[in-house]
Amino acid sequence: MSFHPMLLRQLERSGWSPESPPPSHDEWNKLLQRISIAYTEADQERYLLGRSLDIASRETEEICLRLTEAQHIAGLGDWYFDLQNNTGQCSDGCIHICDISCTSLTPSYSSFLECFHNDDREKLIQAVNNALVTLESFEMELRIATEISDGRWVHLNVQPIPEQEGPASRIRGTAMDISERKRSEHRMELTQFVMDNASVNVTLLDRHAHICYVNTTACETLGYTNHELLKMRIPDINPLFPDEMWEKHWQTLTQHKTLSIETLHQRKNGEIFPVEVTANYMEFGDEAYIVAFDRDISERKGLEEQLLQSQKMEAIGTLVGGIAHDFNNMLAGVLGNTYLAKMNAADTPSLLRNIEAIEKLSNKSADMIRQMLTFARKDHVKMHPLSANTFLKEAVEFAKTAIPENIECRYDTHPENLNIIGDPTQLQQVIMNLMNNAKDALSDINNGEISCSLKPYIADMAFRSKYPDYKGEKLARITVSDNGNGIRNDLLESIFDPFFTTKEVGKGTGLGLAMVYGAVKNHRGEIEVESLQGQGTTFSIYLPLASADIASKEAQTSQPDLARGNGELVLVADDELQVREVVKAVLEKLGYMAITAEDGISAADLHKKHAHEISLVILDVVMPKMGGIDAANLIRKSNPDVPIIFATGYDRETALEAQQDIANNLILNKPFKVENLSQAIRQLLVA
């Protein structure tokens, strides 16, 4: 007889076995009843077990779902790879984070590696291979390489799985999306870079004036390292901000939030320089700070000083012009009287010598005034032939007036007359600037010397190769030397740059040598500098020589002959009585007749009365009531052809402007020589 396994197990539990005799009818009924009860209990157990398994399955699914959602929210995923078989598993989060091109839950290790940037991929492979040997976990940050990654970064946590036998070949780990953190770090790094490399100095200060942050520009400006500055307080770099003033400054900023000031900062080497500071009050968390943006304004202050100096020079020029007008009027009277005295003392040699000495001194005074006007830009300048010998002598004599007596000044000119084409104004300023620089270089030198020289120079092959644009052969070489401290070699290439100066702040504009360079170039010349520290400096100026014909013409015109008149009537108008009288007397000595007027109105009235008799008019440019220019316009209305000579003590530019509208005229600078006056009159009368 065969039994169902469940029935057999129940029979065995009741003590019956297949080898036992069959049970009686009553025993069989009892046995079936017990088996029925057992079946019912088993069904319940199976039901309960199935029910438990069903509930557990659903909870497991919910747990997995919640885990997946948590990983998605956290930007996290997990993975497992078998490198030997190139198989593995990745969570949905890992697939999304790493942008793996695989929808299967068993992607390959090789496809996992392809997700990363080429440079980072090689680093990962090397790190994994090393971990499989050392069995040590590691972490790494990598860039995703796919096109849709949009700059995505991943943080990998990698753990090797040891094997019971043989080398490890499996790894597991997590992947976390750190793209936002990387973008934030990049923004912070960019902000830090911008702050560190800003063109202004940036300083963060706390309540007690301690420096909490300082950018690279500020470190370079102040000459300290970042580490040094972070140990300092603002009074350490700003001598104008002691502690008591800082407290007031803090309170002001607390109220107004922002403040702009000009103050001073001090570099590590002790140098003090001006700065413009914009300070802002701000709060971060529970702390308050001041962030200061400041810039070095030394250059701007220098430009302001140059503007003030320019305005001062303009005022000085106006003053010099006014003095020159009066002084030249007096010199005109002196020279006119010396000419008359010479005529009367022709038979008295000793007296004649005295008068000639007075004339010489008067001419020298007139030259000095002319140089002052030229330097003050109140005199007309133009390029014309001139003797370099005479020019250098006069220029050095004039520049010596600004050199202290404890400095020896000497000049040496060549016996050969060297003629150049030049603008005396510019060349005078060249010598003035070079000698002034030499004077400054000798400020702390005992037995200081400044020497100027003029010599001919033959352009050799070395000179021509250095200056290939130069076409001449013979030049005039002017040198200005001093025995001062000299100039460092690294500065020599920059000394002619505008605004470059080696002098202390406030003692140099940086324009002097730039002007010298430009003036020399305007004269088609070249300039060189040689300097040795402790031995002095020499500037050499090379100027092309004028041709012999031009020089000869200059010599012929530099000493005009005396031209006499034939009884012509000349009207002289000047507000200085002595000038009118002496010019009238000189004209009469030259063979003319003369009448005089004290201003422009009187001159116009006199000309109206004697219009048919007057042959020529001499008008002072600056006179009360009516100047010479307006008087000339009135006179020309009644006599358009009458010749006019304008005499000016300093305002030559005004006369030149008027000359463009008034024909048949000449301009003479006071004090004029009698020979020049006679030639000017003759030139106009015979025209």
C-alpha positions as CSV (number, residue, x, y, z in Angstrom):
1,M,0.0,0.0,0.0
2,S,1.3,3.5,-0.9
3,F,0.6,6.7,1.0
4,H,0.8,10.5,0.3
5,P,4.0,11.8,1.8
6,M,2.1,14.1,4.2
7,L,-0.2,11.2,5.3
8,L,2.9,9.0,5.7
9,R,4.6,11.6,7.9
10,Q,1.5,11.8,10.1
11,L,1.2,8.0,10.4
12,E,4.9,7.8,11.4
13,R,4.3,10.6,14.0
14,S,1.5,8.4,15.5
15,G,3.9,5.4,15.9
16,W,2.7,3.4,12.9
17,S,5.1,2.2,10.2
18,P,4.5,0.4,6.9
19,E,5.8,-2.9,8.5
20,S,3.2,-2.7,11.3
21,P,-0.2,-4.5,10.9
22,P,-3.0,-2.4,9.6
23,P,-5.0,-0.5,12.2
24,S,-8.5,-1.5,13.2
25,H,-11.5,0.4,12.0
26,D,-11.7,2.6,15.1
27,E,-8.0,3.2,15.1
28,W,-8.1,4.2,11.5
29,N,-10.9,6.7,12.1
30,K,-9.0,8.3,15.0
31,L,-5.8,8.4,12.8
32,L,-7.6,10.2,9.9
33,Q,-9.1,12.7,12.3
34,R,-5.7,13.6,13.6
35,I,-4.3,13.8,10.1
36,S,-7.2,16.1,9.1
37,I,-6.4,18.4,12.0
38,A,-2.7,18.3,11.0
39,Y,-3.5,19.2,7.4
40,T,-5.6,22.1,8.6
41,E,-2.7,23.4,10.7
42,A,-0.2,22.9,7.8
43,D,-2.5,24.9,5.5
44,Q,-2.6,27.7,8.0
45,E,1.2,27.6,8.4
46,R,1.5,27.7,4.6
47,Y,-1.0,30.5,4.4
48,L,0.7,32.5,7.1
49,L,4.1,31.8,5.6
50,G,3.0,32.8,2.2
51,R,1.3,35.9,3.7
52,S,4.5,36.8,5.5
53,L,6.6,36.3,2.4
54,D,4.2,38.5,0.4
55,I,4.4,41.3,3.0
56,A,8.2,41.0,3.2
57,S,8.4,41.2,-0.6
58,R,6.4,44.4,-0.7
59,E,8.4,46.0,2.2
60,T,11.6,45.0,0.4
61,E,10.3,46.7,-2.7
62,E,9.3,49.8,-0.7
63,I,12.7,49.9,0.9
64,C,14.5,49.5,-2.4
65,L,12.3,52.3,-3.9
66,R,13.0,54.5,-0.9
67,L,16.7,53.8,-1.3
68,T,16.6,54.6,-5.0
69,E,14.8,57.8,-4.3
70,A,17.3,58.7,-1.5
71,Q,20.2,58.0,-3.8
72,H,18.6,60.2,-6.5
73,I,18.1,63.1,-4.1
74,A,21.6,62.8,-2.7
75,G,23.1,62.4,-6.2
76,L,24.5,59.1,-5.2
77,G,24.7,55.7,-6.8
78,D,26.4,52.3,-6.1
79,W,28.1,49.9,-8.4
80,Y,30.0,46.6,-8.6
81,F,32.4,45.3,-11.3
82,D,34.2,42.1,-12.0
83,L,37.3,43.2,-14.0
84,Q,38.3,39.7,-15.0
85,N,34.9,39.0,-16.7
86,N,34.2,42.7,-17.6
87,T,30.8,42.5,-16.0
88,G,29.1,44.4,-13.2
89,Q,26.0,46.0,-11.8
90,C,25.1,49.7,-11.4
91,S,22.2,51.3,-9.6
92,D,19.9,53.6,-11.6
93,G,21.5,56.5,-9.7
94,C,25.0,55.5,-10.8
95,I,23.8,55.1,-14.4
96,H,22.3,58.6,-14.3
97,I,25.3,60.2,-12.6
98,C,28.0,58.7,-14.7
99,D,25.8,58.9,-17.9
100,I,26.5,55.3,-18.7
101,S,25.3,54.4,-22.2
102,C,23.6,51.1,-21.1
103,T,20.1,50.4,-20.0
104,S,21.0,47.0,-18.6
105,L,21.6,46.4,-14.9
106,T,24.8,44.6,-15.8
107,P,27.0,47.1,-17.6
108,S,30.6,46.3,-18.4
109,Y,33.7,47.7,-16.6
110,S,34.9,49.0,-20.0
111,S,31.7,51.0,-20.6
112,F,32.0,52.4,-17.1
113,L,35.5,53.7,-17.9
114,E,34.4,55.3,-21.1
115,C,32.2,57.7,-19.1
116,F,35.2,59.6,-17.9
117,H,37.4,62.3,-19.5
118,N,40.5,60.9,-21.2
119,D,42.9,62.5,-18.8
120,D,41.0,61.3,-15.7
121,R,40.3,57.8,-17.1
122,E,44.0,56.9,-17.2
123,K,44.4,58.1,-13.6
124,L,41.4,55.9,-12.5
125,I,42.8,52.8,-14.3
126,Q,46.1,53.2,-12.6
127,A,44.5,53.8,-9.2
128,V,42.2,50.7,-9.5
129,N,45.1,48.5,-10.6
130,N,47.1,49.7,-7.6
131,A,44.2,49.1,-5.2
132,L,43.7,45.5,-6.5
133,V,47.3,44.8,-5.4
134,T,47.3,46.8,-2.1
135,L,43.6,46.0,-1.3
136,E,43.3,49.6,-0.1
137,S,40.3,51.8,-0.8
138,F,40.6,55.2,-2.4
139,E,38.6,58.2,-3.4
140,M,38.9,60.2,-6.7
141,E,37.2,63.1,-8.4
142,L,36.7,62.7,-12.2
143,R,35.1,64.6,-15.1
144,I,32.3,63.0,-17.1
145,A,33.3,62.9,-20.8
146,T,29.9,62.6,-22.6
147,E,28.5,65.5,-24.7
148,I,25.5,66.0,-22.5
149,S,27.5,66.0,-19.2
150,D,27.4,69.9,-19.1
151,G,30.6,70.0,-17.0
152,R,29.6,67.2,-14.7
153,W,32.0,66.0,-12.0
154,V,31.8,62.7,-10.1
155,H,33.3,61.6,-6.8
156,L,34.1,57.9,-6.8
157,N,34.7,55.9,-3.6
158,V,36.4,52.6,-4.7
159,Q,36.9,49.5,-2.6
160,P,38.7,46.4,-3.8
161,I,37.0,43.0,-2.9
162,P,39.6,40.4,-1.7
163,E,39.5,36.8,-3.0
164,Q,40.0,33.7,-0.9
165,E,42.4,32.4,-3.5
166,G,44.3,34.4,-6.1
167,P,44.6,38.1,-6.7
168,A,41.6,40.4,-6.3
169,S,39.7,41.2,-9.5
170,R,36.5,42.8,-8.2
171,I,35.7,46.3,-7.0
172,R,32.7,48.0,-5.6
173,G,31.9,51.5,-4.5
174,T,29.7,54.6,-4.8
175,A,29.5,57.5,-7.2
176,M,28.3,60.9,-6.1
177,D,27.4,63.9,-8.4
178,I,29.6,66.8,-7.2
179,S,29.0,69.1,-10.2
180,E,27.3,71.8,-8.2
181,R,30.1,71.8,-5.6
182,K,32.7,72.0,-8.4
183,R,30.9,74.9,-10.0
184,S,30.8,76.6,-6.6
185,E,34.5,76.0,-6.1
186,H,35.2,77.4,-9.6
187,R,33.2,80.5,-8.8
188,M,35.0,80.9,-5.6
189,E,38.4,80.4,-7.3
190,L,37.4,82.8,-10.0
191,T,36.4,85.4,-7.4
192,Q,39.6,84.8,-5.5
193,F,41.6,85.2,-8.7
194,V,39.8,88.4,-9.6
195,M,40.3,89.8,-6.1
196,D,44.0,88.8,-5.9
197,N,44.8,90.2,-9.3
198,A,42.6,93.3,-9.3
199,S,44.4,96.5,-10.3
200,V,43.5,98.0,-6.9
201,N,44.7,97.0,-3.5
202,V,42.0,95.1,-1.6
203,T,42.2,94.8,2.2
204,L,39.7,93.3,4.7
205,L,39.9,94.6,8.2
206,D,38.1,93.5,11.4
207,R,36.7,95.6,14.2
208,H,40.2,96.0,15.8
209,A,41.9,97.1,12.5
210,H,43.6,93.6,12.1
211,I,44.2,92.7,8.4
212,C,42.1,89.6,7.7
213,Y,42.7,89.4,3.9
214,V,44.9,91.2,1.5
215,N,45.2,90.6,-2.3
216,T,48.3,90.1,-4.3
217,T,48.3,93.6,-5.7
218,A,48.4,95.1,-2.2
219,C,51.3,92.8,-1.3
220,E,53.3,93.9,-4.3
221,T,52.5,97.5,-3.7
222,L,53.4,97.5,0.0
223,G,56.4,95.1,-0.5
224,Y,55.2,92.6,2.2
225,T,54.4,89.0,1.9
226,N,50.8,87.9,2.5
227,H,51.9,86.1,5.6
228,E,53.5,89.2,7.0
229,L,50.5,91.4,6.3
230,L,48.0,89.0,7.9
231,K,49.9,89.6,11.2
232,M,49.7,93.4,10.9
233,R,47.1,96.1,11.7
234,I,46.2,99.1,9.5
235,P,48.2,101.5,11.7
236,D,51.3,99.5,10.7
237,I,50.9,100.5,7.0
238,N,49.1,103.9,7.4
239,P,51.1,106.4,9.6
240,L,48.0,108.7,9.6
241,F,45.8,106.2,11.3
242,P,46.7,105.7,15.0
243,D,44.3,103.7,17.2
244,E,42.4,106.7,18.4
245,M,41.7,107.8,14.8
246,W,40.8,104.3,13.7
247,E,38.0,104.2,16.3
248,K,36.5,107.4,14.9
249,H,36.9,106.1,11.4
250,W,35.1,102.9,12.3
251,Q,32.2,104.8,13.9
252,T,31.9,107.0,10.8
253,L,31.7,103.9,8.5
254,T,29.2,102.2,10.8
255,Q,26.9,105.2,10.2
256,H,27.6,106.0,6.6
257,K,28.5,102.5,5.3
258,T,31.0,103.9,2.7
259,L,33.7,106.5,2.7
260,S,36.3,107.8,0.2
261,I,39.5,109.5,1.4
262,E,43.0,110.4,0.4
263,T,45.7,109.3,2.8
264,L,49.3,107.9,2.9
265,H,50.6,104.3,3.0
266,Q,54.1,103.2,3.9
267,R,56.0,100.4,2.1
268,K,58.2,97.9,3.8
269,N,61.3,99.9,2.7
270,G,59.9,103.0,4.5
271,E,58.8,104.8,1.4
272,I,55.6,106.8,2.0
273,F,53.2,107.2,-1.0
274,P,49.8,108.8,-1.5
275,V,46.7,106.5,-1.9
276,E,43.0,107.0,-2.7
277,V,40.9,104.7,-0.5
278,T,37.3,103.7,-0.8
279,A,36.2,101.9,2.4
280,N,32.9,99.9,2.8
281,Y,31.3,98.7,6.0
282,M,29.8,95.2,5.8
283,E,28.5,92.4,8.1
284,F,29.1,88.7,7.6
285,G,27.4,86.4,10.0
286,D,27.8,87.9,13.5
287,E,31.0,89.8,12.6
288,A,31.5,93.3,11.1
289,Y,34.3,94.2,8.7
290,I,35.7,97.0,6.6
291,V,36.8,96.2,3.0
292,A,39.1,98.9,1.6
293,F,39.9,99.4,-2.0
294,D,42.8,101.7,-2.5
295,R,45.2,102.6,-5.4
296,D,48.6,104.3,-5.6
297,I,48.0,107.9,-6.9
298,S,51.6,108.9,-7.0
299,E,51.4,109.4,-10.8
300,R,48.2,111.4,-10.5
301,K,49.7,113.6,-7.8
302,G,52.7,114.0,-10.1
303,L,50.5,115.2,-12.9
304,E,48.8,117.6,-10.5
305,E,52.2,118.9,-9.5
306,Q,53.1,119.3,-13.1
307,L,49.9,121.2,-13.8
308,L,50.6,123.5,-10.8
309,Q,54.2,123.9,-12.0
310,S,53.0,124.7,-15.5
311,Q,50.5,127.3,-14.1
312,K,53.3,128.6,-11.9
313,M,55.6,128.9,-14.9
314,E,52.9,130.6,-16.9
315,A,52.5,133.1,-14.1
316,I,56.2,133.6,-14.0
317,G,56.2,134.0,-17.7
318,T,53.6,136.7,-17.5
319,L,55.7,138.4,-14.7
320,V,58.8,138.1,-16.8
321,G,57.0,139.6,-19.7
322,G,55.9,142.6,-17.7
323,I,59.3,143.2,-16.3
324,A,60.9,142.7,-19.7
325,H,58.7,145.3,-21.2
326,D,59.7,148.0,-18.7
327,F,63.4,146.8,-18.6
328,N,63.7,146.8,-22.4
329,N,62.2,150.3,-22.6
330,M,64.9,151.4,-20.2
331,L,67.6,149.6,-22.2
332,A,66.3,151.1,-25.4
333,G,66.9,154.5,-23.8
334,V,70.3,153.5,-22.5
335,L,71.5,152.2,-25.9
336,G,70.1,155.1,-27.8
337,N,71.9,157.5,-25.5
338,T,75.1,155.6,-25.7
339,Y,74.9,155.8,-29.5
340,L,74.5,159.6,-29.3
341,A,77.2,159.8,-26.7
342,K,79.6,157.9,-28.9
343,M,78.9,160.3,-31.7
344,N,79.8,163.2,-29.4
345,A,82.8,161.5,-27.9
346,A,84.5,160.4,-31.1
347,D,87.4,162.7,-30.4
348,T,87.9,161.6,-26.8
349,P,89.2,158.0,-26.8
350,S,89.1,157.5,-23.0
351,L,85.5,158.7,-22.8
352,L,84.6,156.6,-25.9
353,R,85.9,153.5,-24.2
354,N,83.7,154.1,-21.2
355,I,80.7,154.7,-23.4
356,E,81.4,151.5,-25.3
357,A,81.7,149.6,-22.0
358,I,78.3,150.9,-21.0
359,E,77.0,149.8,-24.5
360,K,78.5,146.3,-24.1
361,L,76.9,145.9,-20.6
362,S,73.6,147.1,-21.9
363,N,73.7,144.7,-24.8
364,K,74.5,141.9,-22.4
365,S,71.6,142.8,-20.2
366,A,69.3,142.9,-23.3
367,D,70.5,139.3,-24.2
368,M,69.8,138.1,-20.7
369,I,66.2,139.5,-20.9
370,R,65.8,137.9,-24.3
371,Q,66.9,134.5,-22.9
372,M,64.5,134.9,-20.0
373,L,61.7,135.6,-22.5
374,T,62.7,132.7,-24.6
375,F,62.7,130.4,-21.6
376,A,59.3,131.8,-20.5
377,R,58.0,131.2,-24.0
378,K,57.3,134.9,-24.5
379,D,59.6,135.4,-27.4
380,H,59.2,134.1,-31.0
381,V,61.4,131.1,-31.9
382,K,62.3,129.6,-35.2
383,M,65.0,127.6,-36.9
384,H,67.8,129.6,-38.4
385,P,71.6,129.5,-38.8
386,L,73.5,130.2,-35.6
387,S,77.0,129.8,-34.3
388,A,77.1,126.8,-31.9
389,N,80.2,128.4,-30.3
390,T,78.4,131.6,-29.4
391,F,75.2,129.8,-28.5
392,L,76.8,127.4,-26.0
393,K,78.8,130.1,-24.3
394,E,75.6,132.2,-23.8
395,A,73.5,129.2,-22.9
396,V,75.9,128.1,-20.2
397,E,76.3,131.6,-18.8
398,F,72.5,131.8,-18.5
399,A,72.1,128.3,-17.0
400,K,74.8,129.1,-14.5
401,T,72.5,131.5,-12.7
402,A,70.5,128.5,-11.4
403,I,73.7,126.6,-10.2
404,P,74.9,127.0,-6.6
405,E,78.3,128.7,-6.2
406,N,79.7,125.6,-4.5
407,I,79.5,123.7,-7.9
408,E,82.1,124.6,-10.4
409,C,80.8,125.2,-13.9
410,R,83.1,125.4,-16.9
411,Y,82.8,125.2,-20.7
412,D,85.2,124.6,-23.5
413,T,84.5,125.6,-27.1
414,H,86.5,124.6,-30.1
415,P,88.5,127.3,-31.9
416,E,86.8,126.4,-35.2
417,N,83.5,128.1,-35.7
418,L,80.8,125.5,-35.9
419,N,77.5,126.7,-37.4
420,I,74.2,124.8,-37.0
421,I,70.6,125.3,-38.0
422,G,68.7,125.6,-34.7
423,D,65.9,127.0,-32.6
424,P,67.6,129.0,-29.8
425,T,64.6,128.5,-27.6
426,Q,64.6,124.7,-27.7
427,L,68.4,124.5,-27.5
428,Q,68.5,126.8,-24.6
429,Q,66.1,124.6,-22.7
430,V,68.1,121.6,-23.6
431,I,71.2,123.0,-22.0
432,M,69.2,124.3,-19.1
433,N,67.6,120.9,-18.4
434,L,70.8,119.0,-18.7
435,M,72.7,121.4,-16.4
436,N,69.8,121.4,-13.9
437,N,69.9,117.5,-13.8
438,A,73.6,117.7,-13.3
439,K,73.1,120.1,-10.4
440,D,70.7,117.7,-8.8
441,A,73.1,114.8,-9.2
442,L,75.7,116.8,-7.3
443,S,73.5,117.7,-4.3
444,D,75.5,115.5,-1.9
445,I,78.8,115.6,-3.7
446,N,81.8,117.6,-2.5
447,N,83.8,119.4,-5.1
448,G,81.0,119.0,-7.7
449,E,81.8,119.9,-11.3
450,I,79.7,120.5,-14.4
451,S,81.5,120.8,-17.6
452,C,80.1,121.7,-21.1
453,S,82.1,121.4,-24.3
454,L,81.7,121.8,-28.1
455,K,83.8,120.0,-30.6
456,P,83.5,118.8,-34.2
457,Y,82.7,115.2,-34.7
458,I,83.3,113.0,-37.8
459,A,80.6,110.3,-38.2
460,D,82.5,107.0,-38.4
461,M,81.1,103.6,-39.4
462,A,80.1,102.7,-35.9
463,F,78.0,105.9,-35.6
464,R,76.4,105.3,-39.1
465,S,75.5,101.8,-38.3
466,K,74.0,102.9,-35.0
467,Y,72.0,105.7,-36.7
468,P,71.4,104.6,-40.2
469,D,69.0,107.4,-41.0
470,Y,71.7,110.0,-40.5
471,K,73.1,111.3,-43.9
472,G,75.8,113.9,-42.9
473,E,79.4,113.4,-42.2
474,K,80.6,116.2,-39.9
475,L,78.7,117.1,-36.8
476,A,78.9,119.4,-33.8
477,R,79.1,117.5,-30.6
478,I,77.9,119.2,-27.4
479,T,78.6,117.4,-24.1
480,V,77.3,118.1,-20.6
481,S,79.1,116.1,-17.9
482,D,79.0,115.9,-14.1
483,N,81.0,114.0,-11.5
484,G,77.9,112.9,-9.5
485,N,76.7,109.5,-8.4
486,G,75.7,108.4,-11.9
487,I,72.7,106.4,-13.2
488,R,72.2,102.6,-12.7
489,N,72.6,100.6,-15.9
490,D,69.0,99.2,-15.7
491,L,67.6,102.7,-15.8
492,L,69.6,104.1,-18.7
493,E,67.2,102.8,-21.3
494,S,64.2,104.5,-19.6
495,I,65.6,108.0,-18.8
496,F,64.1,109.6,-21.9
497,D,60.6,108.2,-21.4
498,P,58.0,110.7,-20.4
499,F,57.2,110.9,-16.6
500,F,60.2,108.6,-15.8
501,T,62.3,110.1,-13.1
502,T,64.9,108.8,-10.6
503,K,64.4,111.8,-8.3
504,E,62.4,111.7,-5.1
505,V,58.7,112.3,-5.2
506,G,58.0,116.0,-5.7
507,K,61.5,116.8,-7.0
508,G,61.1,115.8,-10.6
509,T,58.4,115.8,-13.2
510,G,59.9,113.2,-15.5
511,L,59.5,115.5,-18.5
512,G,62.9,117.2,-18.6
513,L,64.8,114.6,-20.5
514,A,61.8,113.7,-22.6
515,M,61.8,117.4,-23.7
516,V,65.6,117.2,-24.4
517,Y,65.2,114.1,-26.5
518,G,62.3,115.6,-28.5
519,A,64.2,118.9,-29.1
520,V,67.3,117.1,-30.3
521,K,65.2,115.0,-32.7
522,N,63.6,118.2,-34.0
523,H,67.1,119.4,-34.9
524,R,67.7,116.1,-36.8
525,G,70.3,115.2,-34.2
526,E,71.0,112.3,-31.8
527,I,71.6,112.1,-28.1
528,E,73.5,109.5,-26.1
529,V,74.2,109.1,-22.4
530,E,77.1,107.4,-20.7
531,S,77.1,106.8,-16.9
532,L,79.0,104.9,-14.3
533,Q,77.8,104.7,-10.7
534,G,80.0,106.7,-8.5
535,Q,81.8,108.4,-11.5
536,G,79.2,110.7,-13.0
537,T,77.2,111.1,-16.2
538,T,77.8,112.5,-19.7
539,F,75.2,113.5,-22.2
540,S,76.4,113.9,-25.8
541,I,74.3,115.7,-28.4
542,Y,75.2,115.4,-32.1
543,L,73.9,118.1,-34.4
544,P,74.4,118.4,-38.1
545,L,76.5,121.3,-39.2
546,A,75.2,124.0,-41.5
547,S,76.7,124.4,-45.0
548,A,79.4,127.0,-45.5
549,D,77.1,129.1,-47.7
550,I,74.4,129.4,-45.0
551,A,77.1,130.1,-42.3
552,S,78.6,132.8,-44.6
553,K,75.1,134.3,-45.1
554,E,74.6,134.4,-41.3
555,A,77.9,136.2,-40.8
556,Q,77.1,138.7,-43.4
557,T,73.7,139.5,-41.9
558,S,74.7,139.4,-38.3
559,Q,76.5,142.8,-38.5
560,P,74.4,145.3,-40.5
561,D,75.8,148.5,-41.8
562,L,74.4,151.9,-40.7
563,A,71.9,153.3,-43.3
564,R,71.2,157.0,-43.4
565,G,68.2,159.0,-44.3
566,N,67.5,161.9,-46.7
567,G,65.3,164.2,-44.5
568,E,62.2,162.0,-44.5
569,L,59.7,162.7,-41.7
570,V,59.2,159.8,-39.2
571,L,56.4,159.6,-36.6
572,V,57.5,157.9,-33.3
573,A,54.9,156.8,-30.8
574,D,55.9,155.5,-27.4
575,D,54.6,155.9,-23.9
576,E,58.1,156.3,-22.4
577,L,59.3,159.9,-22.7
578,Q,63.0,159.0,-22.6
579,V,62.5,156.4,-25.4
580,R,60.6,158.9,-27.6
581,E,63.3,161.5,-27.1
582,V,66.2,159.2,-27.7
583,V,64.7,157.6,-30.8
584,K,63.9,161.1,-32.1
585,A,67.5,162.2,-31.5
586,V,68.9,159.1,-33.1
587,L,66.8,159.5,-36.2
588,E,67.9,163.1,-36.5
589,K,71.5,161.9,-36.3
590,L,70.8,159.5,-39.1
591,G,69.5,162.3,-41.3
592,Y,65.7,162.0,-40.7
593,M,63.2,164.4,-39.2
594,A,61.0,163.1,-36.4
595,I,57.8,164.0,-34.5
596,T,56.6,162.1,-31.4
597,A,53.4,160.9,-29.7
598,E,52.8,159.5,-26.2
599,D,50.1,156.9,-27.2
600,G,48.1,155.5,-30.1
601,I,45.4,158.1,-30.2
602,S,47.9,160.9,-30.3
603,A,49.8,159.1,-33.0
604,A,46.7,158.7,-35.2
605,D,45.8,162.4,-34.7
606,L,49.3,163.5,-35.6
607,H,49.4,161.3,-38.7
608,K,46.0,162.7,-39.8
609,K,47.4,166.3,-39.6
610,H,50.7,165.4,-41.4
611,A,49.5,162.4,-43.6
612,H,51.1,163.8,-46.7
613,E,54.4,164.6,-45.0
614,I,55.0,161.5,-42.9
615,S,57.1,158.8,-44.7
616,L,57.2,156.2,-42.0
617,V,55.7,155.4,-38.6
618,I,57.3,153.7,-35.6
619,L,54.7,152.4,-33.1
620,D,55.2,150.8,-29.7
621,V,53.0,147.7,-29.5
622,V,51.9,148.3,-25.9
623,M,50.8,151.8,-25.0
624,P,48.0,153.2,-22.8
625,K,44.7,154.4,-24.3
626,M,45.5,152.8,-27.6
627,G,48.2,150.3,-28.5
628,G,50.3,150.2,-31.7
629,I,48.1,147.6,-33.5
630,D,44.9,149.6,-33.2
631,A,46.7,152.8,-34.0
632,A,48.2,151.3,-37.2
633,N,44.7,150.3,-38.4
634,L,43.5,153.9,-37.9
635,I,46.5,155.3,-39.7
636,R,46.1,152.9,-42.6
637,K,42.5,154.1,-43.2
638,S,43.8,157.6,-44.1
639,N,47.1,156.3,-45.7
640,P,47.0,152.7,-46.8
641,D,50.6,152.7,-48.0
642,V,52.5,154.3,-45.2
643,P,55.3,152.0,-43.9
644,I,55.1,150.9,-40.2
645,I,57.7,149.6,-37.8
646,F,56.3,147.8,-34.7
647,A,58.6,148.1,-31.6
648,T,57.9,145.6,-28.9
649,G,59.4,144.9,-25.5
650,Y,58.0,141.4,-25.2
651,D,54.6,140.8,-26.9
652,R,56.0,139.7,-30.3
653,E,53.3,137.1,-30.8
654,T,50.6,139.7,-30.8
655,A,52.5,141.8,-33.2
656,L,53.0,138.8,-35.5
657,E,49.3,138.1,-35.5
658,A,48.6,141.7,-36.5
659,Q,51.3,141.6,-39.1
660,Q,49.3,139.1,-41.2
661,D,46.6,141.8,-41.7
662,I,48.8,144.8,-42.0
663,A,51.0,145.0,-45.1
664,N,54.3,146.8,-45.5
665,N,55.6,146.5,-41.9
666,L,58.4,145.1,-39.9
667,I,58.9,144.1,-36.2
668,L,61.8,145.2,-34.0
669,N,62.5,143.9,-30.6
670,K,63.4,146.4,-27.9
671,P,66.1,147.3,-27.2
672,F,67.1,147.5,-30.9
673,K,70.5,148.5,-32.2
674,V,70.8,151.7,-34.1
675,E,72.2,149.7,-37.1
676,N,69.1,147.4,-37.1
677,L,66.8,150.4,-36.8
678,S,68.5,152.2,-39.7
679,Q,68.3,149.1,-41.9
680,A,64.7,148.5,-41.1
681,I,63.7,152.0,-42.1
682,R,65.7,151.9,-45.3
683,Q,64.2,148.5,-46.2
684,L,60.6,149.9,-45.9
685,L,61.3,153.2,-47.6
686,V,62.9,151.7,-50.7
687,A,60.3,148.9,-51.0
